[in-house]
Amino acid sequence: MADRRAAWTIEDVAARFEEAASTGRRLPPVRVQGYFNTWPVIVRKEWETFAADEHVYRPFPPTPEAIDRMLETMRWVLWLEEEQRHLVWMRAKDIDWKVIARRLACHRTTAWRAWQKALATVATNLNGAADIDVLDCLSEVT
């Protein structure tokens, strides 16, 4: 699926990863098929449900177009190394830089630079200019 834009930027790639992470959170939970319960459903009275901690908030399911974009975005991570994949998905899930830096055992600025480099790699591959150096893309950001 080709995008109508002329060129992908780092911000576009980051936004697409964030959208993919959001879409993944909105998918229905995976359940094991074949197991069922033969007990009858317990119907509670209204006053019994006030103290229940069983509040299940389900977000609206994603649209088919959002799922297609998520699957396309998940193919992009094949261009990245394993550590870069973890970094990009952690940031897409909106994990704090402090936590990411602790996990990668580096400073926050170093983690941010590695994230920018990973996004620049994806943007370069999406633009079809594999011969352009990734560092040239990074110089435009800073």
MIKETOR-299212 format. One record per residue: y, x negated, z of N, C-alpha, C in turn. Coordinates in Angstrom, 2 decimals, padded with zeros to 5 digits. Example, Ala and Ser with C-alpha at 12.3 -4.5 7.8 and 13.67 -1.06 7.14 Angstrom:
2
+---------+---------+---------+---------+---------+---------+---------+---------+---------+
!      nv !      nu !      nw !     cav !     cau !     caw !      cv !      cu !      cw !
+---------+---------+---------+---------+---------+---------+---------+---------+---------+
! -005.69 ! -013.19 !  007.80 ! -004.50 ! -012.30 !  007.80 ! -003.30 ! -013.20 !  007.80 !
! -002.25 ! -012.85 !  007.08 ! -001.06 ! -013.67 !  007.14 !  000.03 ! -012.90 !  007.87 !
+---------+---------+---------+---------+---------+---------+---------+---------+---------+
This chain:
142
+---------+---------+---------+---------+---------+---------+---------+---------+---------+
!      nv !      nu !      nw !     cav !     cau !     caw !      cv !      cu !      cw !
+---------+---------+---------+---------+---------+---------+---------+---------+---------+
! -001.17 ! -000.84 !  000.00 !  000.00 !  000.00 !  000.00 !  001.24 ! -000.89 !  000.00 !
!  001.96 ! -000.88 ! -001.06 !  003.14 ! -001.73 ! -001.18 !  004.34 ! -001.01 ! -000.61 !
!  005.13 ! -001.76 !  000.11 !  006.33 ! -001.19 !  000.69 !  007.45 ! -001.25 ! -000.35 !
!  008.41 ! -000.35 ! -000.26 !  009.48 ! -000.27 ! -001.25 !  010.56 ! -001.33 ! -001.04 !
!  010.53 ! -002.02 !  000.07 !  011.55 ! -003.02 !  000.34 !  011.36 ! -004.23 ! -000.55 !
!  012.46 ! -004.92 ! -000.79 !  012.38 ! -006.12 ! -001.62 !  011.75 ! -007.27 ! -000.85 !
!  012.11 ! -007.42 !  000.41 !  011.59 ! -008.54 !  001.18 !  011.39 ! -008.12 !  002.63 !
!  010.33 ! -008.61 !  003.22 !  010.05 ! -008.34 !  004.63 !  010.79 ! -009.36 !  005.48 !
!  011.38 ! -008.88 !  006.57 !  012.03 ! -009.77 !  007.52 !  011.21 ! -009.82 !  008.80 !
!  011.57 ! -010.73 !  009.68 !  010.87 ! -010.87 !  010.95 !  011.03 ! -009.59 !  011.78 !
!  012.21 ! -008.99 !  011.72 !  012.46 ! -007.76 !  012.47 !  011.60 ! -006.61 !  011.95 !
!  011.42 ! -006.54 !  010.62 !  010.58 ! -005.50 !  010.03 !  009.12 ! -005.66 !  010.48 !
!  008.65 ! -006.89 !  010.48 !  007.27 ! -007.15 !  010.89 !  007.08 ! -006.82 !  012.37 !
!  008.05 ! -007.20 !  013.21 !  007.96 ! -006.91 !  014.64 !  007.96 ! -005.39 !  014.88 !
!  008.80 ! -004.67 !  014.15 !  008.84 ! -003.21 !  014.30 !  007.53 ! -002.58 !  013.86 !
!  006.92 ! -003.11 !  012.82 !  005.65 ! -002.56 !  012.35 !  004.53 ! -002.82 !  013.36 !
!  004.54 ! -004.00 !  013.99 !  003.54 ! -004.27 !  015.03 !  003.75 ! -003.36 !  016.23 !
!  005.00 ! -003.10 !  016.61 !  005.27 ! -002.19 !  017.73 !  004.81 ! -000.77 !  017.39 !
!  005.04 ! -000.35 !  016.15 !  004.59 !  000.98 !  015.74 !  003.06 !  001.06 !  015.76 !
!  002.39 ! -000.02 !  015.33 !  000.92 ! -000.03 !  015.34 !  000.38 !  000.05 !  016.76 !
!  001.01 ! -000.66 !  017.68 !  000.57 ! -000.60 !  019.08 !  000.79 !  000.79 !  019.66 !
!  001.91 !  001.42 !  019.32 !  002.18 !  002.77 !  019.79 !  001.19 !  003.77 !  019.19 !
!  000.86 !  003.59 !  017.93 ! -000.11 !  004.47 !  017.28 ! -001.49 !  004.30 !  017.91 !
! -001.86 !  003.07 !  018.22 ! -003.15 !  002.82 !  018.86 ! -003.25 !  003.48 !  020.22 !
! -002.15 !  003.50 !  020.97 ! -002.16 !  004.15 !  022.29 ! -002.30 !  005.67 !  022.16 !
! -001.84 !  006.23 !  021.05 ! -001.88 !  007.68 !  020.89 ! -003.18 !  008.19 !  020.29 !
! -004.08 !  007.30 !  019.89 ! -005.36 !  007.73 !  019.35 ! -006.21 !  008.35 !  020.46 !
! -007.09 !  009.28 !  020.13 ! -007.93 !  009.89 !  021.17 ! -008.91 !  008.86 !  021.74 !
! -009.33 !  009.04 !  022.98 ! -010.25 !  008.07 !  023.58 ! -011.62 !  008.12 !  022.90 !
! -012.27 !  006.98 !  022.89 ! -013.61 !  006.89 !  022.32 ! -014.61 !  007.34 !  023.36 !
! -015.52 !  008.22 !  022.97 ! -016.51 !  008.74 !  023.91 ! -017.90 !  008.51 !  023.34 !
! -018.84 !  008.32 !  024.21 ! -020.22 !  008.14 !  023.81 ! -020.80 !  009.48 !  023.41 !
! -021.39 !  009.54 !  022.24 ! -021.96 !  010.79 !  021.76 ! -023.36 !  010.99 !  022.37 !
! -023.74 !  012.22 !  022.59 ! -025.08 !  012.51 !  023.03 ! -025.20 !  012.85 !  024.51 !
! -024.17 !  012.61 !  025.31 ! -024.22 !  012.94 !  026.72 ! -023.45 !  014.22 !  026.97 !
! -023.99 !  015.07 !  027.81 ! -023.30 !  016.31 !  028.12 ! -023.61 !  016.69 !  029.56 !
! -022.87 !  017.64 !  030.04 ! -022.98 !  018.09 !  031.42 ! -023.45 !  019.54 !  031.42 !
! -024.45 !  019.83 !  032.21 ! -024.96 !  021.21 !  032.26 ! -024.39 !  022.00 !  033.43 !
! -023.57 !  021.35 !  034.25 ! -022.96 !  022.06 !  035.37 ! -021.91 !  023.02 !  034.85 !
! -021.74 !  024.15 !  035.52 ! -020.69 !  025.08 !  035.07 ! -019.30 !  024.52 !  035.40 !
! -018.34 !  024.95 !  034.64 ! -016.95 !  024.51 !  034.85 ! -016.43 !  025.17 !  036.11 !
! -015.79 !  024.37 !  036.96 ! -015.22 !  024.90 !  038.19 ! -013.84 !  025.45 !  037.88 !
! -013.67 !  026.71 !  038.10 ! -012.38 !  027.34 !  037.88 ! -011.65 !  027.37 !  039.22 !
! -010.54 !  026.67 !  039.27 ! -009.78 !  026.58 !  040.51 ! -008.66 !  027.61 !  040.52 !
! -008.27 !  027.99 !  041.70 ! -007.13 !  028.89 !  041.84 ! -005.86 !  028.08 !  041.71 !
! -004.77 !  028.78 !  041.50 ! -003.51 !  028.09 !  041.26 ! -003.07 !  027.24 !  042.45 !
! -003.26 !  027.72 !  043.65 ! -002.82 !  026.97 !  044.83 ! -003.69 !  025.73 !  045.05 !
! -004.92 !  025.70 !  044.53 ! -005.78 !  024.52 !  044.67 ! -005.37 !  023.39 !  043.73 !
! -004.73 !  023.71 !  042.65 ! -004.37 !  022.69 !  041.67 ! -003.08 !  021.96 !  042.02 !
! -002.32 !  022.46 !  042.99 ! -001.07 !  021.80 !  043.34 ! -001.29 !  020.40 !  043.90 !
! -002.32 !  020.21 !  044.68 ! -002.57 !  018.91 !  045.31 ! -003.45 !  018.01 !  044.47 !
! -003.89 !  018.46 !  043.34 ! -004.80 !  017.65 !  042.52 ! -004.05 !  016.48 !  041.89 !
! -004.70 !  015.35 !  041.87 ! -004.14 !  014.16 !  041.24 ! -004.69 !  013.97 !  039.84 !
! -005.20 !  015.00 !  039.27 ! -005.86 !  014.90 !  037.97 ! -004.91 !  015.28 !  036.83 !
! -003.70 !  014.79 !  036.89 ! -002.75 !  015.07 !  035.83 ! -003.10 !  014.21 !  034.63 !
! -003.43 !  014.83 !  033.54 ! -003.77 !  014.11 !  032.32 ! -002.67 !  014.40 !  031.31 !
! -001.88 !  013.38 !  031.04 ! -000.81 !  013.52 !  030.08 ! -001.28 !  012.88 !  028.78 !
! -001.38 !  013.65 !  027.76 ! -001.83 !  013.14 !  026.48 ! -000.65 !  013.20 !  025.50 !
! -000.32 !  012.06 !  024.90 !  000.74 !  012.09 !  023.90 !  000.24 !  012.79 !  022.64 !
!  001.17 !  013.18 !  021.80 !  000.79 !  013.81 !  020.55 ! -000.02 !  012.83 !  019.71 !
! -001.04 !  013.30 !  019.01 ! -001.82 !  012.38 !  018.18 ! -000.99 !  011.84 !  017.03 !
! -001.30 !  010.66 !  016.55 ! -000.51 !  010.09 !  015.45 ! -000.80 !  010.80 !  014.13 !
!  000.14 !  010.70 !  013.22 ! -000.04 !  011.28 !  011.89 ! -000.98 !  010.41 !  011.08 !
! -001.60 !  010.94 !  010.04 ! -002.45 !  010.11 !  009.18 ! -001.71 !  008.95 !  008.54 !
! -000.42 !  009.14 !  008.23 !  000.36 !  008.05 !  007.65 !  000.55 !  006.92 !  008.66 !
!  000.76 !  007.29 !  009.92 !  000.91 !  006.27 !  010.97 ! -000.39 !  005.50 !  011.17 !
! -001.51 !  006.18 !  011.07 ! -002.80 !  005.50 !  011.20 ! -003.02 !  004.55 !  010.02 !
! -002.63 !  004.97 !  008.81 ! -002.75 !  004.09 !  007.64 ! -001.89 !  002.84 !  007.80 !
! -000.66 !  003.02 !  008.31 !  000.22 !  001.86 !  008.54 ! -000.36 !  000.95 !  009.63 !
! -000.98 !  001.55 !  010.66 ! -001.58 !  000.75 !  011.72 ! -002.74 ! -000.09 !  011.17 !
! -003.57 !  000.52 !  010.34 ! -004.69 ! -000.22 !  009.77 ! -004.22 ! -001.33 !  008.85 !
! -003.14 ! -001.08 !  008.11 ! -002.57 ! -002.12 !  007.26 ! -002.03 ! -003.26 !  008.12 !
! -001.36 ! -002.91 !  009.19 ! -000.80 ! -003.93 !  010.08 ! -001.91 ! -004.74 !  010.75 !
! -003.00 ! -004.11 !  011.07 ! -004.10 ! -004.82 !  011.71 ! -004.73 ! -005.84 !  010.75 !
! -004.62 ! -005.62 !  009.45 ! -005.11 ! -006.61 !  008.49 ! -004.20 ! -007.84 !  008.44 !
! -002.95 ! -007.68 !  008.81 ! -002.02 ! -008.81 !  008.76 ! -002.40 ! -009.91 !  009.74 !
! -003.05 ! -009.55 !  010.84 ! -003.36 ! -010.57 !  011.84 ! -004.37 ! -011.58 !  011.33 !
! -005.01 ! -011.32 !  010.21 ! -005.93 ! -012.30 !  009.65 ! -005.21 ! -013.56 !  009.18 !
! -003.91 ! -013.46 !  008.96 ! -003.12 ! -014.61 !  008.56 ! -002.74 ! -015.49 !  009.75 !
! -003.01 ! -015.01 !  010.96 ! -002.60 ! -015.72 !  012.17 ! -003.80 ! -016.36 !  012.86 !
! -003.49 ! -017.37 !  013.67 ! -004.52 ! -017.96 !  014.51 ! -004.76 ! -017.05 !  015.71 !
! -005.84 ! -017.30 !  016.42 ! -006.23 ! -016.40 !  017.50 ! -005.16 ! -016.32 !  018.59 !
! -004.60 ! -017.44 !  018.99 ! -003.57 ! -017.43 !  020.03 ! -002.32 ! -016.69 !  019.56 !
! -001.98 ! -016.83 !  018.29 ! -000.83 ! -016.11 !  017.74 ! -001.10 ! -014.61 !  017.72 !
! -002.34 ! -014.22 !  017.44 ! -002.69 ! -012.79 !  017.43 ! -002.48 ! -012.19 !  018.81 !
! -002.96 ! -012.89 !  019.83 ! -002.77 ! -012.40 !  021.20 ! -001.29 ! -012.27 !  021.53 !
! -000.52 ! -013.27 !  021.15 !  000.91 ! -013.26 !  021.43 !  001.61 ! -012.09 !  020.75 !
!  001.31 ! -011.88 !  019.47 !  001.97 ! -010.81 !  018.72 !  001.61 ! -009.44 !  019.30 !
!  000.35 ! -009.22 !  019.65 ! -000.05 ! -007.92 !  020.19 !  000.48 ! -007.71 !  021.60 !
!  000.53 ! -008.77 !  022.41 !  001.11 ! -008.61 !  023.75 !  002.57 ! -008.19 !  023.65 !
!  003.30 ! -008.81 !  022.73 !  004.71 ! -008.46 !  022.58 !  004.86 ! -007.07 !  021.98 !
!  003.95 ! -006.69 !  021.07 !  004.01 ! -005.35 !  020.48 !  003.76 ! -004.28 !  021.53 !
!  002.96 ! -004.61 !  022.55 !  002.70 ! -003.68 !  023.65 !  003.81 ! -003.71 !  024.68 !
!  004.88 ! -004.46 !  024.41 !  006.07 ! -004.55 !  025.26 !  005.77 ! -005.19 !  026.61 !
!  004.92 ! -006.19 !  026.60 !  004.65 ! -006.97 !  027.81 !  005.80 ! -007.95 !  028.00 !
!  006.22 ! -008.12 !  029.22 !  007.37 ! -008.95 !  029.55 !  007.12 ! -010.41 !  029.16 !
!  008.19 ! -011.10 !  028.74 !  008.07 ! -012.50 !  028.33 !  007.56 ! -013.38 !  029.47 !
!  007.91 ! -013.03 !  030.68 !  007.47 ! -013.82 !  031.83 !  005.95 ! -013.79 !  031.95 !
!  005.35 ! -012.62 !  031.76 !  003.90 ! -012.47 !  031.82 !  003.24 ! -013.19 !  030.65 !
!  003.83 ! -013.07 !  029.47 !  003.28 ! -013.74 !  028.30 !  003.32 ! -015.25 !  028.48 !
!  004.44 ! -015.76 !  028.98 !  004.57 ! -017.20 !  029.19 !  003.55 ! -017.70 !  030.21 !
!  003.31 ! -016.91 !  031.23 !  002.31 ! -017.30 !  032.22 !  000.92 ! -017.34 !  031.60 !
!  000.62 ! -016.39 !  030.75 ! -000.70 ! -016.36 !  030.11 ! -000.89 ! -017.52 !  029.15 !
!  000.18 ! -017.88 !  028.43 !  000.09 ! -018.98 !  027.47 !  000.33 ! -020.33 !  028.11 !
!  000.69 ! -020.34 !  029.38 !  000.97 ! -021.58 !  030.13 !  002.08 ! -022.39 !  029.46 !
!  003.19 ! -021.71 !  029.17 !  004.34 ! -022.39 !  028.59 !  005.61 ! -021.70 !  029.08 !
!  006.74 ! -022.22 !  028.67 !  008.03 ! -021.64 !  029.04 !  008.29 ! -020.40 !  028.18 !
!  009.15 ! -019.51 !  028.68 !  009.45 ! -018.28 !  027.94 !  010.05 ! -018.56 !  026.57 !
!  010.91 ! -019.55 !  026.49 !  011.53 ! -019.88 !  025.20 !  010.48 ! -020.40 !  024.22 !
!  009.53 ! -021.18 !  024.70 !  008.47 ! -021.67 !  023.84 !  007.60 ! -020.53 !  023.35 !
!  007.31 ! -019.57 !  024.21 !  006.53 ! -018.40 !  023.80 !  007.31 ! -017.59 !  022.77 !
!  008.60 ! -017.45 !  022.97 !  009.43 ! -016.70 !  022.01 !  009.43 ! -017.39 !  020.65 !
!  009.54 ! -018.73 !  020.66 !  009.52 ! -019.47 !  019.39 !  008.18 ! -019.32 !  018.69 !
!  007.10 ! -019.36 !  019.45 !  005.76 ! -019.19 !  018.85 !  005.63 ! -017.78 !  018.27 !
!  006.20 ! -016.79 !  018.95 !  006.18 ! -015.41 !  018.45 !  006.97 ! -015.31 !  017.15 !
!  008.15 ! -015.93 !  017.12 !  008.97 ! -015.93 !  015.91 !  008.24 ! -016.61 !  014.75 !
!  007.55 ! -017.71 !  015.04 !  006.81 ! -018.43 !  014.01 !  005.67 ! -017.57 !  013.48 !
!  004.97 ! -016.85 !  014.35 !  003.88 ! -015.99 !  013.91 !  004.41 ! -014.86 !  013.03 !
!  005.51 ! -014.25 !  013.43 !  006.10 ! -013.18 !  012.63 !  006.61 ! -013.70 !  011.30 !
!  007.16 ! -014.93 !  011.30 !  007.62 ! -015.53 !  010.05 !  006.45 ! -015.81 !  009.12 !
!  005.31 ! -016.19 !  009.67 !  004.12 ! -016.41 !  008.86 !  003.69 ! -015.12 !  008.18 !
!  003.67 ! -014.03 !  008.93 !  003.29 ! -012.74 !  008.36 !  004.31 ! -012.30 !  007.31 !
!  005.59 ! -012.45 !  007.61 !  006.63 ! -012.05 !  006.65 !  006.54 ! -012.87 !  005.37 !
!  006.26 ! -014.15 !  005.50 !  006.12 ! -015.00 !  004.33 !  004.94 ! -014.57 !  003.48 !
!  003.83 ! -014.27 !  004.11 !  002.66 ! -013.81 !  003.36 !  002.89 ! -012.44 !  002.72 !
!  003.62 ! -011.57 !  003.40 !  003.92 ! -010.25 !  002.84 !  004.85 ! -010.34 !  001.64 !
!  005.77 ! -011.28 !  001.70 !  006.70 ! -011.46 !  000.59 !  006.05 ! -012.17 ! -000.58 !
!  004.85 ! -012.69 ! -000.38 !  004.13 ! -013.34 ! -001.47 !  004.64 ! -014.72 ! -001.79 !
!  005.40 ! -015.30 ! -000.91 !  005.94 ! -016.64 ! -001.14 !  005.27 ! -017.60 ! -000.19 !
!  003.99 ! -017.86 ! -000.42 !  003.23 ! -018.74 !  000.47 !  003.69 ! -020.18 !  000.37 !
!  004.39 ! -020.54 ! -000.72 !  004.83 ! -021.92 ! -000.87 !  006.10 ! -022.20 ! -000.09 !
!  006.79 ! -021.16 !  000.40 !  007.99 ! -021.37 !  001.20 !  007.58 ! -021.81 !  002.59 !
!  008.23 ! -022.78 !  003.12 !  007.90 ! -023.29 !  004.44 !  008.30 ! -022.28 !  005.50 !
!  007.45 ! -022.11 !  006.50 !  007.71 ! -021.16 !  007.57 !  008.95 ! -021.57 !  008.36 !
!  009.21 ! -022.85 !  008.47 !  010.37 ! -023.32 !  009.22 !  011.67 ! -022.91 !  008.55 !
!  011.66 ! -022.72 !  007.22 !  012.87 ! -022.26 !  006.55 !  013.20 ! -020.83 !  007.00 !
!  012.19 ! -020.00 !  007.19 !  012.40 ! -018.64 !  007.67 !  012.92 ! -018.63 !  009.09 !
!  012.41 ! -019.57 !  009.90 !  012.86 ! -019.64 !  011.29 !  014.30 ! -020.09 !  011.40 !
!  014.75 ! -020.95 !  010.50 !  016.13 ! -021.42 !  010.57 !  017.11 ! -020.29 !  010.31 !
!  016.69 ! -019.26 !  009.55 !  017.55 ! -018.11 !  009.31 !  017.73 ! -017.26 !  010.56 !
!  016.72 ! -017.26 !  011.45 !  016.76 ! -016.43 !  012.64 !  017.70 ! -017.01 !  013.68 !
!  017.62 ! -018.33 !  013.88 !  018.41 ! -018.96 !  014.94 !  019.79 ! -019.28 !  014.51 !
+---------+---------+---------+---------+---------+---------+---------+---------+---------+
